[in-house]
């Protein structure tokens, strides 16, 4: 049970990070500050963001599996409280790992890369305080509380629903996104990319990154899955695993 709560809290924090910072606010990509010219290319940046979201999905599914296997444990009193504590610890752990490991250790991004270099540490510390230290404090308060025994059956369902809702939100596209960004393989020529768009009955709107990243309009009700058969690596759009593409600034 505790493993399930920790893993689900960890996944929930990852979804929260990706949805808020990568998509809505667009304060950074996963590899915004990674050294090397190759990592500065927009197609590499958004592909890494997509891989991050897929990883969070895998972790969330693992957590749900662990939660199902531990379902017998929730018959006891205070099991709901212990699950909440474990989820809060997982949430705090992700944010601590992100800031300490990825921001300060690997230097691949910061909370905000669109501010002066001298202000980046301030944003990192603020994020760490709000989303790592505060959840740790909340976990301590819940663990000390003598209430919450009645949450034994409600807690697992509520946590599973929360993580599932966050996963669904990660597939949302901007409300004003009329076209779909599509990332193609590097070995495709411009003519092959045009042929792929035509095969999907699409219209080319614009191209970026030397033609690898294109924006296309598809007929209403048309699926972007056909593009994968013609060399696409990731296709943005509603319900797509690569929906985060639609939030990326080209």
N, C-alpha and C positions, 0 to 999 in steps of 0.2 A: 504493500500500500504506500509506504513512504517513498519507494522508488518511483512509483507511478506519479505521485504528486510532484516530486522533484522534476521529473522529466517533462510533465505537462506544464509546470511553471516555467521551466527553461524554454520550452517551445513557445509559450505565450509571450514571453519577453522578446524572443526573436521576431515573432510576427509584429509585435508592437513597434520594435525598432524599425523593421523593414517598411511597414505601412506608413509610419509617421515620418521617418527621416529620409528614406529612399524615395518614397512615392509622393506623399502629400506636401511636405515641406521641401523636399529635394535638397537637403543640406549637404549630403554627400552620397557618393557611390561606395560600394564595398572596397574598391581599389583606388579611390580618388588620389591617394598620395603614394601609391606603390612605386618604387623606383623602376626606371626603365621606360624607354619611349613606347614600347609595345603596350604597356599598361595604361598609357595616357589616351589610347585610341578609344573613341566612344563605344565602338562595337564590343570591345573587350570589357569595358566598364559595365555596360548594361547586361552582357552575358553573365558576368560574375554576379550581378544583382539577382538575375534569374536563378542561377545555381544556388544562391543563398536561400531564396524562397523555397526551392525544391527541398533543400536540406531541412528547413524548418518543418515542411510537410512530413518528411520521413521521421523526424524526431517526435512530432505530434502523434503520428500513427503508432509509433513505438509506445508512447505514453498511454494512449488509449488501450492498446493491447495489454499493457501491464495493469492498467486499472481494471479491465475486465477479468483478468486472471486473479486479481486480489478482491473480487467482489464479495467473497465470504467474510472478509475482515471487517466489513462495515456493519455487521450485526452488533458489534460491541459498542458500549458507550464511549464517547469522546473520540471515536474514530474520525468523525467529520472534522473535529478540531485539529487532529494530527495531520489529516490530509491538507488542510488549509496551511498549516505551518510548513509542510514539505513543499507545497506549491510556491509559497512566498520565498522560501529559501532558494528554490530553483529560479524564480524570477530575479532575485537579487544576484544569484551566481552568474547568470548570463550577462547582466549589465556590468558586473565587476570584471568578468573575463573580457568583455568587449573593450572596456576602457583601459584596463591595465595591460591586457595582452595585445589587443589589436591596435589600440591608439598609441600607447606608450612603449610597448615592446616591439611590435612589428612595424609600427608607423605607417600602416596602410591607409588609414583615414582618421579623421577626428569627428567629433559631434558636428562641428561646423567647419567646413573648409572655405566658406565664402566670407570669412572675416579676417582681419589682420592676424598675422602669425602670433603676435603677442596676446591676442584675446582667446586663442583656441584652448589654452589650458583652463581658463575660467569656465568655458562652456563644458569641458570634460568634467570638471569638478562638480559643477551644478547638476549635470546629468547623473553622476555617480551618487551624489547626495540624495537626489529625488527618487531614483529608481533602483538603488542598491541598498543604501543605508536605511532609508525609510521602510522598505519592505522587511529588512532585517529587524528593525524595531517593532514593526507590526507582528512579525512572527513571534518575537519574544513576548509581546502582550497577549497574543492568542494562547501561547503555551502556558502562560501563567494564569489564564482565566479558568474559572471552574465551571463556566457555562459552555454551552455549545454541544452538549451530548445529543440533543435532538437533531443535530445536523448530520448524524451518521448516514442517513439514507439520502438526504438532500444534497450534501456536499459533493459526492462523486458525480451526480448528474449535472449539477450546476457547473462544476469545473470542466467536465467533458463538453457541455454546451458552449461554455465560454471559449474554449480552445477551438472548437469547430467553427464558431462564428468568426473568430479571428482569422482562421484559415480561409474562410469564404471571403472575408474582406480583402485578403491579399490578392484575390482574383479580380477585384473591381478595377474598372478603367475610369479615367476622368470623364465627368458627365458631358464635356464638350468635345470628346474625342470622336470625330466622325470617320477617321481613317485609322488603319492599323499599321504600326511599324513592324517590319519583317527583317530579320537578320539572316543573311545567306552565308554559305560556306565561302571561304577565301578563294578557292580554286575555280569558282564559277566566273565566266566572262559576263560582260554587260548584256550580250545577246541572250545568254542562258537565263539571266535574271529576268529579262523582259519576257522571254518565253514562259517562264514559270508564272509570272503575273498574269499573262494571257491565258494560261491553262486553267487558272482559277477564276477566269472571267473578271479579273480585276483591272483597275485603272491606276497607272503609276502617277503618284502625286509629286514626289520629290525623292532625291537620292542624297545620301550622306556617306561619309567615310569611304570614299573611293568606289561607291556603288554597292558595298556590302550591306549597308543599312538603307532600306528604302521604306517609303510610306506609300501604302496602296489603299484604294477604296474598293471594297468588294460589294457585290449586289446584296440587297437586303435579304437577310435570312441565309446568306451563303456562309459556309464554314471555311475557316482558314487552314484546316487540316490538310487540304489538298496541296498546299504549298510545301509541306514537309516532304512530299514525294518528289519534289523538284529541287531539292537542295537547301531548303530553309532550315536553319538551326533553331530559330525561335520565332513565333508569330504572336504578336500582341492582339488583344481584343477581349471582349467579354467571355468569361468562363475559361480562358486559356491559361495553362500553367505558367505561361510567360506574360501574363497580363501586366506585370511590372514594367515591361517595355513601354507601354503606353504612357507611363508617367515620366519617362526619361527625356531630358532636354537634349536635343540633337545639336 
